[in-house]
Amino acid sequence: MLALFLEYRDEAQSVFAWILCVAALVWGGGPERAVALVWLVLFKVIDGIHDSLVTESFRPDQFDGFSATIDILALVVLVIVAVRANRVYPMWIAAFQVLATLSHFANVIGDHVSPIAYVILAVTPGYFQLLLLAGGLWSHIRRIRKHGEYRDWHLPVPGKTEWTATGVAR
C-alpha cells in the first residue's frame, strides 16, 4: 500500500489539494480562502500551465528559476495572510513556505547539496501546508458551529493610520 502511495504521491497530493482548496473556498473564512487561492492559482494553475508548456523536466541538480519565483510570490502572500489573519495556523503555513523558498537558494549556493535533499526541502513543505490548511478549515468550521461567526482578520490598532485598498487613509 505504501509503495502504491509513493508511486502516485504527486497525483494524490494534487487531488487532495483541489478538493481541500475548493472546500476552503466554500466553507472557509478569509484566511482559509486566501491560502486556498494561493495554492490553486500559483501551485496548480500557473505551475500546471508552465509544466505543460515546458518540455524539459524538473532537474534537481539545477536551479529552477520558475519554481523559485512561484515560491517567492507564494511566500510574500502567505506572510501577509499570516500577519493579518485572526488564526495561528497561517503562520505555520508561511514558515513552511520559507523552507520551500530557501531550498532553491541553498541549492544554488551550496556546492555539496544532494539533489534528493533539494527535492525534499522544496516539495515536502507542501504536504504539511495542506495538512495545516485542512486542520485550520476543520477548526474554523467547528468554531463557527459552536460559537457562531467571528472575525477573520486582526482589527487595526487604534490611533494608527490604516490605509484602505483605494489608498485613502482612515
C-alpha positions in Angstrom: 0.0 0.0 0.0 2.9 2.4 0.9 4.6 1.6 -2.4 1.4 2.4 -4.3 1.1 5.7 -2.5 4.7 6.6 -3.1 4.3 5.8 -6.8 1.3 8.1 -7.1 2.1 10.7 -4.4 2.0 13.7 -6.9 -1.4 12.7 -8.2 -2.7 12.1 -4.7 -1.4 15.4 -3.4 -3.0 17.2 -6.4 -6.4 15.6 -5.9 -6.3 16.3 -2.2 -5.2 19.9 -2.8 -8.0 20.6 -5.3 -10.6 19.1 -3.0 -9.3 20.9 0.1 -8.9 24.2 -1.7 -12.4 24.1 -3.1 -13.8 23.2 0.3 -11.8 26.1 1.8 -13.3 28.5 -0.8 -16.8 27.2 0.0 -16.7 26.9 3.8 -13.7 28.8 4.9 -13.2 32.3 6.2 -10.9 35.0 4.7 -7.6 33.4 5.7 -8.7 29.9 4.5 -9.8 31.3 1.2 -6.6 33.3 0.8 -4.4 30.3 1.4 -6.6 28.2 -0.9 -6.3 30.8 -3.7 -2.5 30.9 -3.4 -2.4 27.1 -3.8 -4.9 27.0 -6.7 -3.5 30.0 -8.6 0.2 29.6 -8.1 0.8 25.9 -7.5 -1.9 24.3 -9.5 -2.9 26.6 -12.4 0.2 28.7 -13.2 2.6 25.9 -12.4 0.4 23.4 -14.3 0.4 25.6 -17.4 4.2 26.0 -17.1 4.7 22.3 -16.8 2.5 21.6 -19.8 4.3 24.2 -22.0 7.9 23.4 -21.0 9.2 20.1 -22.3 12.2 20.0 -20.1 11.5 18.0 -16.9 12.5 19.1 -13.4 16.2 18.6 -12.7 17.2 18.7 -9.0 20.8 19.3 -9.9 20.0 22.7 -11.5 18.4 26.0 -10.3 14.7 26.1 -11.3 14.1 29.9 -11.6 10.4 29.5 -12.4 9.7 27.4 -9.3 11.7 29.8 -7.2 9.7 32.7 -8.5 6.4 31.0 -7.7 7.7 30.1 -4.2 8.8 33.7 -3.6 5.4 35.0 -4.7 3.6 32.5 -2.5 5.9 33.4 0.4 5.0 37.1 0.1 1.3 36.5 0.0 1.3 33.8 2.8 3.3 36.0 5.1 0.9 38.9 4.6 -2.0 36.5 5.3 -0.2 35.1 8.4 0.4 38.5 9.8 -3.2 39.8 9.2 -5.2 36.6 10.0 -7.0 36.1 13.2 -5.7 32.5 13.2 -2.4 30.8 14.2 -2.1 28.1 11.6 -1.3 30.6 8.7 1.9 31.4 10.4 2.9 27.8 10.2 2.0 27.6 6.6 4.1 30.7 5.9 7.0 29.1 7.9 6.9 26.0 5.7 6.9 28.3 2.6 10.1 29.9 3.9 11.7 26.4 3.9 10.5 25.7 0.4 11.7 29.1 -0.9 15.1 28.9 0.8 15.7 25.4 -0.7 16.1 26.9 -4.1 18.8 29.3 -2.9 20.5 26.6 -0.8 20.7 24.5 -4.0 22.5 27.4 -5.8 24.9 28.5 -3.1 25.7 25.0 -1.7 28.3 23.1 -3.6 27.5 19.8 -1.9 23.7 19.9 -1.6 22.4 16.5 -2.6 19.7 16.5 -5.3 17.5 14.4 -3.1 17.9 16.9 -0.2 16.9 19.7 -2.5 13.8 17.8 -3.7 12.8 17.0 -0.1 13.3 20.6 1.0 11.4 22.0 -1.9 8.5 19.5 -2.0 7.8 18.2 1.5 6.6 21.6 3.0 3.7 21.5 0.6 2.3 18.3 2.2 2.5 19.9 5.7 0.9 23.1 4.3 -2.1 21.2 3.0 -2.4 19.3 6.3 -2.3 22.6 8.2 -4.9 24.1 5.9 -7.2 21.1 6.4 -6.8 21.4 10.2 -7.4 25.1 10.0 -10.5 24.7 7.9 -11.8 22.0 10.2 -11.2 24.2 13.3 -12.9 27.2 11.6 -16.0 25.2 10.7 -16.1 23.6 14.2 -15.8 27.0 15.9 -18.5 28.6 13.7 -20.9 25.8 14.5 -20.1 26.0 18.2 -19.8 29.8 18.8 -21.1 31.5 15.7 -19.3 34.0 13.4 -16.0 35.6 14.5 -13.6 38.0 12.7 -11.3 36.6 10.1 -8.6 39.4 10.3 -7.0 41.3 13.1 -8.5 44.7 13.7 -6.4 47.8 13.1 -4.6 49.2 16.0 -6.4 52.3 17.5 -4.6 55.5 16.8 -2.6 54.1 13.9 -3.3 55.2 10.3 -5.0 52.4 8.3 -4.7 52.5 4.6 -7.6 51.2 2.5 -7.4 49.4 -0.8 -8.0 52.7 -2.6 -5.0 54.3 -0.9 -7.1 56.6 1.3 -6.1 56.9 5.0 -8.7 56.3 7.6 
